[in-house]
């Protein structure tokens, strides 16, 4: 079995076609110009996402397994290689918006050609665990890029003075109004976290292992927009006592005085969403916060962010029904640095670079967001980003150490 994923059952025959089609469905409302632009170094053009996810299947499945393999276009090996040093050179990430050629039409042709080759290979080699495992990994990789496509196009459209909608029917405040937040207590003790090999998991979710967790409390729901607005109105962005030193420096250098996509005009607050600019939905969860902002808010509330072990213990516990908005709303920052689990081993193949090489200067997020494809996340899923990241659908769940309240 390939080291970067595990799956006990063969993938459904039509899964590949369904997920690949969903990627194309996401761009149905976009123009050619929408698909070519890059709004910042951390984001990528939609056109690049379409090509890179195809490059993944061509590079890691067709090239090693298809007899008489010939690349669709040899230049794509550099253009659409994201960060795999074992594969070769990569085009500069911050300049992907300058790749005007190949055209969007050419990239769509590339997708069709590789899909046909891969389906043919899959059908010829049914039961080949290596191929099926890599296809499964490639599909989960594609779902990650489906989420990135939504976050990247949102950022691109947000800087347009016209404030255009990606989809007028999209609703980012569709979560039901949550009840008043309350604290849910969890006993401390020796717990097991991580994936145990039952079904798919990325390599960074393994191996399962034991951790000791002190007694803690976790908020029953996410912090909402109204609660975060109170932090702003209390001068939260101007009070350095709430901020990490690096966070305070980030706030000053970026001139951030409110969350990304928020705007205040004559005392009226609004936010940019995938359906255009909208008034704040005060009872809906706050989205698009950096780790710095999440941590500062937690300090203001005399609380803290949970550890990833606490988050996983909570979602696996009998008290899970008492916790709202644990998934499918916002990726929840934890105070845990993104590090390998005990016993983690990096596979020497190029796919081994998928997660391991990023285990430095990043924080773990848990849960899944409005933009996460249905069924993609799970209790052991470890998302990770640098502390300054705020263009993802990131939010806050508070925690407290029980020992402080005895």
N, C-alpha and C positions, 0 to 999 in steps of 0.2 A: 504494500500500500504506500502511496506517495506520502512523504513526510509532512506535507503542508496541509493535509486534510485527512479526515477519516469518514467513511460512510460504509455502513454494513450492508446496504441493499443497493442493487443496480439502479441507476437513475431512470426515471420514467422516459420513455422514448420521445415524448413531445416536449419535455422540459426545456431543452435547448431552444427549440423554435419559439416557445412561449416567451421566454425571458429575452431572447434577442428581439422579438417583435415589440415587446414593451419598451425597449430602448428607443425604437423608431417612433412609437406612439408618443413618447415624451417630446419629440421635436416637431410634431405635426403642426403646431401653431406658430413655429418660428420661421423667420425669413432666412435666406442665405446669409444676409449680413449679420443677423443675430448669431448665427452658428460660427462665424469666423472671428469675432472680436474676443479680446481678453481684457478683463477689467482691472486685474492686479496680478502680481506674481504668484500668489497662492491659488488662484483660479486658473482654469484652462478653457480654451474655446470649446464649444460643443462639438465642433468638427474634429478636434483632437481626441476627445473622449470616444467618439464613434470609431476613430481609426485605432486608438490604443487598445480598446477592448478586443478588436478584431486581430490586431498584431499579437495579442496574448495567445489566442488560439492557434494562430499560424506558427508562432515561434516555439511554443512549448508542447504542441501536439502534432501538428502537421509536419513540421521540420524533422523531428526525431522518429516519427512513426510511419510516415507516408513514403512508399517506395517511389523513387525517381522524383523526389520533391524539388520543385522549382519555386523560388519566391515570387510573389505577385509583382513586387517591385523592390529591387535590392535597396533602394534608398530609404524605404520605409523602416528598415532595421535600425536606422539612426533617428529618423524623424519621430517615430512613435514608441521608442523605447523610453520608459519613464525614468527608471533609476537602476536597472539591472546591469551592474558593472561587468558581470561575467559574460553578458551577451555582447557588450561592446560600448561604443560611444553613444551619447545621447545629445539631442538638440537641447539648447538651453531652455529650462522650464519657464523662465520669465519672459521669453521671447516667442512662445508658441503662437501668439496672435499674429506674428509676422509670417507664418506659413500660409501664404495665399495659394500656393500650389503644392499638392494636388487640390483640385476644387472639391466642393462638397459633393458634387455629382460623382466625381472620381472615387471618393471615399465610400459613397454608397454602393458603387460598383464593386469596390474592394470587399465590403461586407458581404454582398451577395455571393461573390466568387468563393470566399473562404467558407461561408456557411455551407455552400454546396459541397465543397471538398470535405469538410468536417463531417457532415451528415453521411456522406458516402463512406468515409473511413469508419465512423461509428457503427454503421449498419454492417459493414464487412467484418468488423472485429468485436461483435457482441460478446460480452463476457470477459473481455480483456480488462482486468482490474486496473492496470496502469492507465489506460486510456480513459476509462470511465471515471477514475479518480481525478484525473487532470481536467476532464470536462466539467466535473462538479466544482472543482476549485475555480475554473474559469468563469462559471456561471455566478458563483458567489462574488467573484471579483467584478463581474459586470454589474451586479446589483449594487455594489459599492459605488460604482461610477454612475449608476442611475441616480443615486442620491446626490452625488457631487454635481451632476448636470443641473439638478434643480437648484442647489445652493449657488452654483456659479452663474447661472442665467439670472437668478434673483439679484445677485450683486451687480451684474452688468446692467440690468434694466433700472436698478435703483439710482444709478448715477446719471441717467437720462432725465433732463429737466421735464420731459413730458410725463414722467412716472408711468410708463406703460405697464399694463397687466400682462403677465405670462398667460394666465387663464382666468377670465372674469368669474368663473364658477369656483375657483379655488378658495378655500376658507381656512385660514390659519387659526382662527379662534373658535373652531367647531367643538372644542372640548366642553362638556357640560359644566355649568357653574359648580365648582367644587364647594363642599361644605367648609365650615371653618376648620382651619388646620389644627390638628392635635398631635401630641407626641405619643408615639408607639414605642413601648419599652421592649428591649431584647436582653435576655440574660447573657452573660459572658460565658466563655468556655472554649473548648477545643472543637473546631469546626472543619469541615472539608469543603474546599471550593475548587473550581476548575472543571474542565470537561473530562468525562470518564470514558470516552470512546464510543458512546452510544449515539450514533448519528454523526452528521458533519460537524466539524469544528476546525477553526484555524489553529495553526501550530502554537500561537501565543496564548491560547486558552488551556494548554496542556503543559505538564500532566496535572491531574487532580492531586491535591496535596492538603495537608492539615495546617491550619493557622489557629493561633489563640486570639480570641476577640474579647476585649473587655466589655462589660455591660454598657449598653448605649441606648439612646433614644433616636428615633428617626421621624421626621415630619411625615404626616399622613398624605400630604400632597406636595406638588411643586409650588414654588413661590410664584405669585401671580403679578400681573402688570400693575395693578393698583398698589400692591405692597412695595414693589420696586420703585414706583413713582414717589411713594412716601420717603424712601431713602434719598432720592434725588432732591426732593423739596426740603429735606432736612440738611441739605448741604453735603451729602455723602461724597460727591465728587471733589469737594474742596477741603475735605478733612483728612489730612495725611495719616492720622492715628488709626484709620481703618485699613490702610493700604500697605501691602508688602512694598519694600523699597523699590524693587524692580517694577512692580505694578504702578507705583506713583510716578516713576520715571516714564513708563509707557503712556500713562494718562496725560502727562505733560507734553511729551513729544508728539503724541497723536492728536492732542487737543480734544480728547474725548470728554464730554460733559454729560452724556446720556448714552443709552445703548445704541448700537448700530441700527440704522433704519428708523430711529425715533426722531421726531421733529417737534419743536415747540414754536407756535406762532400766536402772538397776542394772548398767551395764556392757555391756548388750546393745544393739546398733544395728539400726535398721530404717529402711525408707524407704516412703513412700506411693507407690503406683502406680495405674494405671487398673484394676487388679484388687484394689485395697485395700492395706492395710498388709502389707508383706512384709519378711522378713529381708534384710540386705544380700546381694547376690550378688557376692562379692569379686572374681571374675574377669571380671565384666561391666563395660562402660564406665560411668564416672561420668556422670550427667546432671544438668541443671538448675543449671549454674554460671553466675554472672555473669562478665563480662570481668575484673572486679577479682579474683575468686577464681582464674580460670584463669591470669591473669598472676602472681599471688602464688605459686601452685603451681609455675609454670615457673621463677620465680626461686629457689624453694626447691630445685629440681632442677638449678640452675645451667644452665638452658636458657632458652628463650624461646618465644613463640608464632610460628608461621610468618607470613610475609606472604601476601596473597592470590595474588600472582604466583608465589611458591614453591609454594603449594598446587596451583595450576593446572598449573604446569610438571611437578610430580610426577605428577599424575594423567594427564597426557598422555604421559608418558615411557615408554620401554621397560621401566622398573623398576616400573611400576604393579602387576604381579602380586605384588611383594614387599610391597606396602602393604595392610594389612588395615583393614576398617571405614572406608573412605573415604566411604561413603554409606550411607543407610538406617538409621543407628544414632543419630548425634548431629550436630547442626550444630556445626561446629568453628570456634571463635573464631580470627580472625587479628588481627595487630597493625595491619592496614591500616584507616585511616579510610575511611569511605564517601564517596567523591568521584567526580565525573564522569571518565570516561576521556578522553584527549586526542581532540578532535574531536566530543565529545558535544554535541548540540544539543537544546534543549527545544522541543518542538512547541507552538505557541500555543493549541491546542485544550485543552479541559478535561481530556481524558485525558492530556495532557502533564504534569499534576500527579501522575500515578500514582507516579512514583519520584523525579523530579528535586528536588522541594521538600524532601525529607528528607536531602539531601546535606550534613548538618552534624551534629556531635556524635553520630555513630553509628560503629559498627565493623562490618566485613564478616565474615560467617560463610559457610563453604563446606560442601558435602557433602550435606545432607539428613538427615532423622531417622526414627525409628520411626513418627512421626505424619505424615510427608510422603507424600502419595498416590503410589502406584507410577507411575513414568514421569514424574513432575512435575519432578524435579531433573535437572541435567546438569552437565558439568564447568565451564561458564562461569557458572553460576547464582550471583548475588550476593544473599544474604540480608543483612539489616542490622538491628541493634538498638542502643539505648543501652547503655552499659557496665554499668548496674545490672540489666539484664534477666536473670532466671533462671527464669521460669516456662515458657520454651520448652525444648525438648529439646536443650540445649546442652552440649558437652563440650570436651575438651582433646586436641589433638595437639601434641606438642612438636617444636621445631626447634632447631638450633644452627648457628652460622656456622663453616664449616670453617677459616677463617683463624685462628680462635682456638686451633686444635688442631695447627697446623703447628710 
